[in-house]
């Protein structure tokens, strides 16, 4: 039996085409107390401006090692291929927030959060000073092309550099430009929860977005108490993963956030040489960076 579509349904059918978007979404609330404590300890001991973005990026890198099904890249013929390394792309704002750019940290699973923080800082400064090299060439191409040709160039470039694994850095399109996962933050603006889309040319299975750290009521041992909570949201590409892998990924991230000292070196306290603990099997050096003042336990720690 057929029936006449209601006018609103008919309008909707005319306005939208059939679904073609492979994205699905998830979010989870994380108790940020352990992360905040680690950030404060690192800042006091080293002067490195470690933030939630760096720690969550490090957690994402670990999760990619725990869930190897997500550590893949597209390959010709509708197949996927295991990635050669665990690379995390950090979306950053430059030029006083007027422009977006990004830094791909290669082998993020083999680096400490401090090393990631220093690498992102150094390369952010280079981009700010006009020394972005490959990115600058890419932006020049973006500014010159009209919208329709630009869309075609982006899709073609993504296929060449991701599916075929070619390096077109001379055109501003480096090989696997966005790594194996992406991380960004809206916490510095006080936004609790937001979702970010996966553009077709990213070619990554997941993008994680970090919300603001806030004091919220939480039930602990049957009592309601205030805890510093942070919401993490993730956008997954269904062509790479499904809910089972997404759940394992989320659990690995949560495990890291619950106690980062299990996976990171504990910094030396000022004036106490030789008492820091290093992660077994990893040679860790404390990077030299500009000293920053200690900040409050919540404000300013979500930004990257």
The 8 nearest C-alpha neighbors of each residue, nearest first, counted from 0:
[[1, 2, 3, 4, 5, 8, 9, 6],
 [2, 0, 3, 4, 5, 9, 8, 6],
 [3, 1, 4, 0, 5, 9, 8, 6],
 [2, 4, 5, 1, 6, 9, 8, 0],
 [3, 5, 9, 8, 6, 2, 7, 1],
 [6, 4, 8, 7, 9, 3, 10, 2],
 [5, 7, 9, 8, 10, 4, 11, 3],
 [6, 8, 10, 9, 5, 11, 4, 12],
 [9, 7, 11, 5, 10, 6, 4, 12],
 [10, 8, 12, 6, 11, 7, 4, 5],
 [9, 11, 7, 13, 8, 12, 6, 14],
 [10, 12, 8, 14, 9, 13, 15, 7],
 [13, 11, 9, 10, 14, 15, 8, 16],
 [12, 14, 10, 11, 15, 9, 16, 8],
 [13, 15, 11, 12, 10, 16, 9, 8],
 [16, 14, 12, 13, 11, 17, 18, 10],
 [15, 17, 18, 14, 12, 13, 19, 11],
 [16, 18, 19, 15, 12, 20, 14, 13],
 [19, 17, 20, 16, 15, 21, 22, 12],
 [20, 18, 17, 21, 16, 22, 15, 237],
 [19, 21, 22, 18, 23, 236, 237, 17],
 [22, 20, 237, 236, 19, 238, 23, 235],
 [23, 21, 236, 235, 20, 237, 234, 24],
 [22, 24, 235, 234, 236, 237, 21, 25],
 [25, 23, 234, 233, 235, 22, 26, 232],
 [24, 26, 233, 232, 234, 27, 23, 235],
 [25, 27, 232, 231, 233, 230, 28, 24],
 [26, 28, 231, 230, 29, 232, 25, 249],
 [29, 27, 230, 229, 231, 228, 30, 26],
 [30, 28, 229, 228, 31, 230, 27, 253],
 [29, 31, 228, 32, 227, 229, 28, 226],
 [30, 32, 34, 228, 227, 33, 29, 229],
 [33, 31, 35, 34, 30, 227, 36, 226],
 [32, 34, 36, 35, 31, 258, 257, 37],
 [33, 35, 37, 31, 36, 32, 38, 256],
 [36, 34, 38, 32, 37, 33, 31, 39],
 [35, 37, 33, 39, 34, 38, 32, 40],
 [36, 38, 40, 34, 35, 39, 41, 33],
 [39, 37, 35, 41, 40, 36, 49, 42],
 [40, 38, 42, 36, 37, 41, 43, 35],
 [39, 41, 37, 43, 38, 42, 44, 36],
 [42, 40, 44, 38, 43, 39, 45, 266],
 [43, 41, 46, 39, 47, 45, 40, 44],
 [42, 44, 40, 41, 45, 46, 39, 293],
 [43, 45, 41, 269, 268, 42, 40, 267],
 [46, 44, 47, 42, 41, 43, 285, 290],
 [45, 47, 290, 42, 291, 43, 289, 44],
 [48, 46, 45, 42, 288, 49, 290, 289],
 [49, 47, 42, 46, 50, 291, 116, 290],
 [48, 50, 47, 116, 38, 53, 113, 42],
 [51, 49, 300, 52, 53, 303, 301, 302],
 [50, 52, 301, 54, 53, 300, 55, 302],
 [53, 51, 303, 55, 50, 54, 56, 302],
 [52, 54, 56, 51, 50, 55, 116, 112],
 [55, 53, 57, 51, 56, 52, 112, 58],
 [54, 56, 58, 52, 57, 53, 51, 59],
 [57, 55, 59, 53, 54, 58, 52, 182],
 [56, 58, 54, 60, 55, 59, 112, 53],
 [59, 57, 55, 61, 252, 56, 60, 255],
 [58, 60, 62, 56, 61, 57, 55, 252],
 [61, 59, 108, 57, 63, 58, 62, 107],
 [60, 62, 58, 64, 63, 59, 108, 57],
 [63, 61, 65, 59, 251, 64, 248, 60],
 [62, 64, 66, 60, 61, 65, 70, 67],
 [63, 65, 61, 62, 66, 67, 60, 70],
 [64, 66, 62, 63, 67, 61, 251, 248],
 [67, 65, 63, 68, 64, 69, 62, 248],
 [68, 66, 70, 69, 64, 63, 65, 71],
 [69, 67, 66, 70, 71, 244, 240, 239],
 [70, 68, 67, 71, 66, 63, 204, 240],
 [71, 69, 67, 68, 82, 63, 81, 179],
 [72, 70, 81, 82, 80, 69, 79, 68],
 [71, 73, 80, 79, 82, 81, 74, 161],
 [74, 72, 79, 162, 78, 80, 161, 71],
 [73, 75, 162, 79, 78, 80, 77, 76],
 [76, 74, 77, 162, 78, 163, 73, 79],
 [75, 77, 78, 74, 79, 73, 162, 163],
 [76, 78, 75, 74, 79, 73, 162, 238],
 [79, 77, 74, 76, 75, 73, 80, 72],
 [80, 78, 73, 74, 72, 71, 81, 77],
 [79, 81, 71, 72, 74, 73, 82, 78],
 [82, 80, 71, 70, 72, 83, 79, 67],
 [83, 81, 71, 84, 70, 72, 80, 85],
 [82, 84, 81, 85, 71, 70, 80, 86],
 [85, 83, 82, 106, 86, 105, 179, 70],
 [84, 86, 106, 107, 108, 179, 60, 105],
 [85, 87, 105, 178, 106, 179, 107, 104],
 [88, 86, 180, 104, 178, 103, 181, 179],
 [87, 89, 103, 181, 177, 102, 178, 104],
 [90, 88, 182, 102, 101, 181, 183, 91],
 [89, 91, 101, 183, 100, 182, 88, 102],
 [92, 90, 101, 100, 99, 89, 93, 303],
 [91, 93, 99, 96, 98, 100, 94, 90],
 [92, 94, 96, 98, 95, 99, 127, 97],
 [93, 95, 97, 96, 98, 127, 92, 99],
 [96, 94, 93, 97, 92, 98, 127, 99],
 [95, 97, 92, 93, 94, 98, 99, 91],
 [98, 96, 94, 95, 93, 99, 92, 100],
 [99, 97, 93, 96, 92, 94, 100, 95],
 [100, 98, 92, 91, 93, 101, 90, 97],
 [101, 99, 91, 90, 92, 98, 93, 102],
 [100, 102, 90, 91, 89, 88, 103, 99],
 [101, 103, 89, 88, 104, 119, 90, 122],
 [102, 104, 88, 87, 105, 89, 178, 177],
 [105, 103, 87, 86, 107, 88, 102, 106],
 [104, 106, 86, 107, 103, 85, 87, 84],
 [107, 105, 85, 86, 108, 109, 84, 104],
 [108, 106, 110, 109, 105, 86, 60, 104],
 [107, 109, 60, 106, 110, 61, 85, 57],
 [110, 108, 107, 106, 111, 281, 85, 60],
 [111, 109, 107, 108, 114, 115, 112, 106],
 [110, 112, 114, 113, 263, 115, 109, 57],
 [111, 113, 115, 114, 54, 53, 57, 116],
 [114, 112, 116, 111, 115, 117, 49, 286],
 [113, 115, 111, 117, 116, 112, 110, 118],
 [114, 116, 112, 118, 113, 117, 119, 111],
 [117, 115, 113, 119, 114, 118, 53, 49],
 [118, 116, 120, 114, 115, 119, 121, 113],
 [117, 119, 115, 121, 120, 116, 122, 114],
 [118, 120, 116, 122, 117, 121, 123, 115],
 [121, 119, 117, 123, 118, 122, 116, 124],
 [122, 120, 118, 124, 123, 119, 117, 125],
 [121, 123, 125, 124, 119, 120, 118, 126],
 [124, 122, 120, 126, 125, 121, 119, 127],
 [123, 125, 127, 121, 122, 126, 128, 120],
 [124, 126, 130, 122, 128, 123, 127, 131],
 [125, 127, 131, 129, 123, 130, 128, 124],
 [128, 126, 124, 125, 129, 93, 123, 94],
 [129, 127, 125, 126, 130, 124, 131, 123],
 [128, 130, 126, 127, 131, 125, 135, 132],
 [131, 129, 125, 126, 132, 128, 127, 135],
 [130, 132, 126, 134, 135, 129, 125, 133],
 [131, 133, 135, 130, 134, 136, 129, 171],
 [134, 132, 171, 136, 135, 168, 131, 137],
 [135, 133, 137, 131, 136, 132, 171, 138],
 [134, 136, 138, 132, 137, 131, 133, 139],
 [137, 135, 171, 139, 133, 134, 138, 170],
 [136, 138, 171, 134, 140, 135, 139, 133],
 [139, 137, 141, 135, 140, 136, 134, 142],
 [138, 140, 136, 142, 137, 141, 135, 143],
 [139, 141, 137, 138, 143, 142, 144, 136],
 [142, 140, 138, 139, 143, 144, 137, 149],
 [141, 143, 139, 140, 144, 138, 145, 137],
 [144, 142, 140, 141, 139, 145, 138, 149],
 [143, 145, 149, 141, 142, 140, 148, 146],
 [146, 144, 148, 147, 149, 143, 142, 141],
 [145, 147, 149, 148, 150, 144, 141, 151],
 [146, 148, 150, 149, 145, 151, 144, 152],
 [149, 147, 151, 150, 146, 145, 152, 144],
 [148, 150, 152, 146, 147, 151, 144, 145],
 [151, 149, 147, 153, 148, 152, 146, 154],
 [150, 152, 148, 154, 149, 153, 155, 147],
 [153, 151, 149, 155, 150, 154, 156, 148],
 [154, 152, 156, 150, 151, 155, 157, 149],
 [155, 153, 157, 151, 156, 152, 200, 158],
 [154, 156, 152, 158, 157, 153, 151, 159],
 [155, 157, 153, 159, 158, 154, 152, 160],
 [156, 158, 200, 154, 160, 155, 159, 161],
 [159, 157, 162, 155, 161, 156, 160, 154],
 [158, 160, 163, 156, 157, 165, 161, 162],
 [159, 161, 165, 164, 174, 157, 158, 175],
 [162, 160, 164, 175, 158, 157, 163, 159],
 [161, 163, 74, 158, 73, 164, 75, 159],
 [162, 164, 159, 165, 161, 160, 158, 74],
 [165, 163, 160, 161, 162, 174, 159, 166],
 [166, 164, 160, 174, 163, 159, 167, 161],
 [165, 167, 174, 173, 168, 160, 164, 172],
 [168, 166, 172, 173, 169, 170, 165, 171],
 [169, 167, 173, 171, 172, 170, 166, 133],
 [168, 170, 167, 171, 133, 172, 136, 173],
 [171, 169, 168, 172, 167, 136, 137, 133],
 [170, 172, 137, 136, 133, 168, 169, 134],
 [173, 171, 168, 167, 170, 137, 174, 156],
 [174, 172, 168, 166, 167, 176, 171, 175],
 [173, 175, 166, 160, 176, 165, 164, 161],
 [176, 174, 161, 178, 177, 160, 173, 164],
 [177, 175, 173, 174, 178, 172, 103, 160],
 [178, 176, 88, 175, 201, 103, 179, 181],
 [177, 179, 86, 87, 175, 88, 176, 180],
 [178, 180, 86, 203, 87, 85, 70, 177],
 [181, 179, 87, 205, 203, 178, 206, 88],
 [182, 180, 206, 88, 87, 89, 207, 205],
 [183, 181, 207, 89, 206, 208, 56, 90],
 [182, 184, 208, 90, 89, 209, 207, 181],
 [185, 183, 209, 208, 186, 210, 302, 52],
 [184, 186, 210, 187, 188, 190, 209, 211],
 [211, 185, 187, 210, 301, 189, 188, 190],
 [186, 188, 302, 301, 185, 189, 299, 211],
 [189, 187, 186, 190, 185, 211, 302, 210],
 [188, 190, 186, 211, 187, 191, 185, 210],
 [191, 189, 186, 188, 211, 185, 210, 192],
 [190, 192, 210, 211, 189, 230, 186, 193],
 [193, 191, 210, 190, 230, 194, 232, 231],
 [194, 192, 195, 232, 191, 208, 210, 190],
 [195, 193, 232, 208, 196, 233, 234, 192],
 [194, 196, 234, 197, 193, 208, 206, 233],
 [197, 195, 198, 194, 234, 206, 22, 235],
 [196, 198, 199, 201, 195, 206, 234, 22],
 [199, 197, 200, 201, 196, 202, 203, 195],
 [198, 200, 201, 197, 202, 154, 157, 153],
 [199, 201, 157, 198, 202, 154, 153, 156],
 [202, 200, 203, 198, 199, 177, 197, 157],
 [201, 203, 200, 199, 204, 161, 72, 73],
 [202, 204, 179, 201, 180, 205, 178, 72],
 [205, 203, 236, 235, 239, 180, 69, 202],
 [206, 204, 235, 180, 234, 203, 236, 207],
 [205, 207, 181, 234, 233, 182, 180, 208],
 [208, 206, 233, 182, 232, 181, 183, 205],
 [207, 209, 183, 232, 184, 231, 182, 233],
 [210, 208, 184, 231, 186, 185, 183, 230],
 [211, 209, 186, 191, 230, 192, 185, 190],
 [186, 210, 212, 191, 189, 190, 229, 301],
 [211, 213, 229, 228, 227, 297, 210, 301],
 [214, 212, 227, 228, 215, 211, 229, 297],
 [213, 215, 227, 226, 225, 228, 216, 212],
 [216, 214, 225, 226, 213, 217, 228, 227],
 [217, 215, 225, 224, 223, 226, 218, 214],
 [216, 218, 223, 224, 225, 219, 215, 226],
 [217, 219, 223, 222, 221, 224, 220, 216],
 [220, 218, 222, 221, 217, 223, 224, 216],
 [221, 219, 222, 218, 223, 224, 217, 225],
 [220, 222, 219, 218, 223, 217, 224, 216],
 [223, 221, 218, 219, 220, 224, 217, 216],
 [222, 224, 218, 217, 216, 219, 221, 225],
 [223, 225, 216, 217, 222, 218, 226, 219],
 [224, 226, 216, 215, 214, 217, 227, 223],
 [225, 227, 214, 215, 228, 217, 224, 216],
 [228, 226, 214, 213, 31, 32, 30, 212],
 [229, 227, 30, 31, 213, 212, 29, 226],
 [228, 230, 212, 29, 28, 211, 210, 31],
 [231, 229, 28, 210, 27, 29, 192, 191],
 [230, 232, 209, 27, 26, 208, 210, 28],
 [233, 231, 26, 208, 25, 207, 194, 230],
 [232, 234, 207, 25, 206, 24, 26, 208],
 [233, 235, 24, 206, 205, 23, 22, 207],
 [236, 234, 205, 23, 22, 204, 24, 237],
 [235, 237, 22, 204, 238, 21, 239, 205],
 [238, 236, 240, 21, 239, 241, 22, 235],
 [237, 239, 236, 240, 21, 204, 241, 22],
 [240, 238, 237, 204, 236, 69, 241, 71],
 [239, 241, 237, 238, 244, 236, 69, 204],
 [240, 242, 243, 244, 237, 245, 239, 238],
 [241, 243, 245, 244, 246, 240, 247, 237],
 [244, 242, 246, 245, 241, 247, 240, 248],
 [243, 245, 247, 246, 242, 241, 248, 240],
 [244, 246, 242, 248, 243, 247, 249, 241],
 [245, 247, 249, 243, 248, 244, 242, 250],
 [248, 246, 250, 244, 249, 245, 251, 243],
 [247, 249, 245, 251, 62, 246, 250, 244],
 [250, 248, 246, 252, 247, 251, 253, 245],
 [249, 251, 253, 247, 252, 248, 254, 246],
 [252, 250, 62, 254, 248, 253, 249, 247],
 [253, 251, 249, 58, 255, 250, 254, 62],
 [252, 254, 250, 256, 251, 255, 257, 249],
 [255, 253, 251, 257, 252, 256, 250, 258],
 [254, 256, 259, 252, 253, 257, 258, 58],
 [257, 255, 253, 258, 254, 259, 34, 252],
 [256, 258, 254, 255, 253, 33, 259, 30],
 [257, 259, 260, 256, 255, 33, 261, 254],
 [260, 258, 255, 261, 262, 256, 263, 257],
 [261, 259, 263, 262, 258, 265, 264, 37],
 [262, 260, 259, 258, 263, 255, 278, 264],
 [261, 263, 260, 259, 278, 264, 255, 258],
 [264, 262, 260, 259, 261, 278, 111, 265],
 [265, 263, 277, 278, 276, 266, 260, 262],
 [264, 266, 276, 275, 260, 263, 277, 267],
 [267, 265, 275, 41, 264, 44, 268, 40],
 [268, 266, 275, 274, 44, 269, 271, 265],
 [267, 269, 44, 271, 270, 266, 275, 272],
 [270, 268, 44, 271, 267, 43, 272, 45],
 [269, 271, 272, 268, 267, 44, 273, 274],
 [272, 270, 268, 269, 267, 274, 273, 275],
 [273, 271, 274, 270, 267, 275, 268, 269],
 [272, 274, 275, 271, 267, 276, 268, 270],
 [275, 273, 272, 267, 271, 276, 268, 266],
 [274, 276, 267, 266, 265, 273, 277, 264],
 [277, 275, 265, 264, 274, 278, 266, 267],
 [278, 276, 264, 279, 275, 265, 283, 281],
 [277, 279, 264, 281, 263, 280, 262, 276],
 [280, 278, 281, 277, 282, 276, 264, 262],
 [279, 281, 278, 282, 277, 283, 109, 264],
 [282, 280, 279, 278, 283, 277, 109, 110],
 [281, 283, 284, 280, 277, 278, 279, 110],
 [284, 282, 281, 285, 277, 111, 264, 278],
 [283, 285, 286, 282, 114, 113, 111, 287],
 [284, 286, 287, 283, 45, 113, 114, 266],
 [287, 285, 284, 288, 114, 117, 113, 47],
 [286, 288, 285, 289, 47, 45, 117, 46],
 [289, 287, 47, 286, 290, 46, 117, 45],
 [290, 288, 46, 291, 47, 287, 48, 45],
 [291, 289, 46, 47, 288, 292, 45, 48],
 [290, 292, 46, 289, 48, 293, 47, 42],
 [293, 291, 294, 290, 46, 42, 43, 48],
 [292, 294, 291, 43, 42, 39, 295, 46],
 [295, 293, 292, 296, 298, 299, 39, 297],
 [294, 296, 297, 298, 293, 299, 300, 39],
 [295, 297, 35, 298, 294, 39, 300, 36],
 [298, 296, 295, 300, 212, 299, 213, 35],
 [299, 297, 300, 295, 296, 294, 301, 212],
 [300, 298, 301, 302, 187, 297, 294, 295],
 [299, 301, 50, 298, 302, 51, 297, 187],
 [302, 300, 51, 186, 187, 299, 50, 211],
 [303, 301, 187, 300, 186, 299, 50, 52],
 [302, 52, 50, 301, 53, 91, 184, 51]]
